Amino acid sequence: MTKAAFPRNAVLDEVGSTNDLARVMGEEGAPHGSWISAKRQTGGRGRMGREWRSNEGNLFLSVVLRPPREFPMTWVPLAVALAVHETAAALRPDADLVLKWPNDLGVRDRKLGFRKVGGILCEGVGSASGSFVVAGIGVNCAIAPETDQPTASLGVDVEKFRPALLEKFPGLLSRPIEEIRADYARASLLRRGDAIAWRDLRLDADAPDFTGEFENYGDHGELLAREEGSAEIKRLYSEEIKLRLKR
């Protein structure tokens, strides 16, 4: 067995991307639940390649997950998001914290609708050590960065948030899917009948948005929506669409 190129289960001062380091850890055979965190990162990224800005005092964490064969891979990001929500809610029970499908944590705001507090980026990897998932998690624990969308911070110490979250990973993927789905639905920003719009990323950029109503979450973690003017239920997958709420 080769020696790890850098520490595992450690907080580093500064890195490019914790996800990149966790990927190397996984390829070296790091077991389920192994993690790497940083006080600052210079090359963090979110869904669709968005930059995740680095502010010291916030959480930048990546975890190696090795799902059991019977656990559907499509549910891994939602299970991770739920763990982040549960941790945040325990530390800030006074905050109206919700999950915006598929991977955003935020606070419900009467004026702005949703202010983002954190996000999750899960990346599947196949390697000689076996397939695994890198779950990258960024949370505005102390500082809300300036971005092109409304943001907020939890107002908690990252040194309290990180260990509380890490406690959830050993048994994270042992939970029954129906339990995860029910808990995710309770934490969800969306409620049945809410008006939504979505853009199909497989179409031209100037294609019009689709509109409809949220119904539920499907068996594979997809979003179920009823398109406007139709009785048909659409199955929307996170890698194929960009969701926005209608106000």
N, C-alpha and C positions, 0 to 999 in steps of 0.2 A: 504494500500500500504506500503510495506516495504521500509526502507531507503536504498538508494544505498550504496553498500559496499565501494565505492571509488568515487572520483569526476568524473563527466561527463563533456565533453566539456572543458577539461583541459590538460595542458602539465605537465607531471610528470618528475622528474629527471631521474629515472631509473626503468625499469620494466623487467619482463621476456619476455613477448610477448604482444604487444598491441592488437593483434587479440584475445588472450585469454581473456583479460579484456573486450574487446568490445562484445565478446560472452556473458559474464555474464551480461553486460549492456542490451543486447537484450533480454535475458531471464528474466530480471527484468522488461521488458516492455518499455525500452528506445525508444523514437519515432524516426522516419526516420530522418537521418542526424545527430544523436548524435555521438560524436566522443571522442576518447582518443588518446593522443600523448605522446611521451617520448623523452627526450634528448638522452637517451641511452637505448638499450634493450639487454638483455643477451641471449635470446632464440628465436630470430626472425627466421622465416623460409620463404622460397619461394616455388615455384612450384617444385613438385617431392621431397619435403623434404629438399631442399638445404638450407644451412645456409645463412641468410642475415646478414652480418657483421655490427656491430654497431660502427659508428664513430660520436662523438658529432659534431654538426653542420649540420648533414644530417637530412632528414625527416623520422620519424617513426610514422605512423598515421594509425588508423583503424576507420572505419565509419560504423555505423549500417544503413543498407538500407532495407526498406520495400517496395518492388516493388508492384505497383498496379497489380491487377489480370491479366489485359490484357497485361502487359509487359512481354515478353518472358525472362525467367531466363537465357537462354544461351547468351543473349545480355548484361547482367549486367557487366561482366568483360570487355567487349569491350567498353561499355559506360564509365566505370570508367577510362580505359586506355586513352580514348579520352579526358576526362576532365583533366587528368594529362598532356597530350601532349599540350592541348590548354593553360594550365597555364604556362608550361615551355616555350612554344613558345612566349607567350606574354611578359615574363620577359627576354628572350634571343632571340630576333628576328633575331640576327645575326648568330645563330647556326643552323645547318642543322639537326633538330630534327625529328626523325621518330619513328614509332611504328613497332615493330617486333611481329607478331602474335604469341600467343594470348595476351601476357601480359607484354611485355618489352618495355620500353622507352630507346632510345639511340640516338647517333649521328652517322651520316653516315661518314665513314672515308675512304679516297681513298686507303690507304694501308691495313687497318685492316678490312674494310667492314662495321663493326658495333661495336660500343663501348657502352656497356650498361651503362645507367645513372640511371635507376630505374626499378622497377617491381611491379606487382600487384598480390595479392593472394586473391581470393574471395572464401568464404566458406559458403555454405548454411546450415541453422540451422532450425530445427523444434522444437517448444517449446510450453508451455501452453499459452504464450503470443502471439502466432501466428508465422508463418514462417518468417524468415528474412535472410539477407545476411550480413556477415561481410566482408567488403572490406579493406584488409590490403595493405598499400601503403608505399613503401620505395623508396626514391629518394636521390641520391648523390648530395645534394645541394652545399656542400663545399669541400668534400673530396671524391676521388675515391679510394675505398678499393682495396687491392691486392687480386685477386681471380684467378681462373683457366680460366677466360675469359677476353677479353679486356674490360676495364671500363673507364669511364670519369666522370667528375663532371660538374654541370651546372655553378658553379661560382656565385651563388646567395645566398642571406641571407635567411636561412630557416624561419626566422620570417616574411619575406615578402611572401615567397612561400606558407606557410601553410594557412594563411587567404585568399589568392587569390584562392587557390584550394577549400577551404571549401565553398566559395561563390557559387560554381557550383553545390553543392549537393542537395539543396532544390528542384530544378526543373530538376535534372539530368535525371530521369526516366519518365519525361513527354514529352520528345522529340520523334517525330515519328521515328520508326525504320529505314525507308528509309533515313531519314536525317542523322542518326547516321552511317548507312552503307556507305553513300556517303562521309561523313567527315572522317570516319576511312580509307576508301580507299585512300583518298587524302593524309592522314598522313602516310600511310603505306610504309614500306621499300620495299615491293614487288610491282612489276609492272607486268602486264599480259605478259606472255612469259618468265619471269625470271626462270632460272633453279633452282630447289630445290631437296632436298632429304629428306626422312623421314623414321624413324624407327617405326614399329608397336609395341607398348608396350605390346600387347597381345601375341606376339610371343616370342620364346626363345631369350635370350640375344644375341646369336651368329647368329641369322637370318640376312641375308643381308638387307641393306637399299633398299628402293624403290626410284626410280628417276623419274623426270618428269618436268612439267612446271606449274607455277602458273597461274590460270585462273581468279579467283575472290573470293569474300566472299559470302557464301550462305545465305539462308533465316533465318538460325538459328545461324549465326555467325561462321559457320564452314568454313574451307578453301577448296576451289575447286581447284583440280589439275588434269592435264592430265598426266597419267602415260606414261612413255617412251615406244614407240612402240605400243600404244593403242589410239583409238579415244575416249575411255570411260572417262567420268569425274568422278573422285573419290571425295567423300565427307570425309574430314579429320577432326576429332574432337579432341580438345586439350587434353582431358583426355585419348585418345587412342594412340596418336603419339608424337614423338619428332621430331621437324622440324630442319633442318639445311640448310643453303644456299650453293649452289655450286658456286665456284668462277672460 
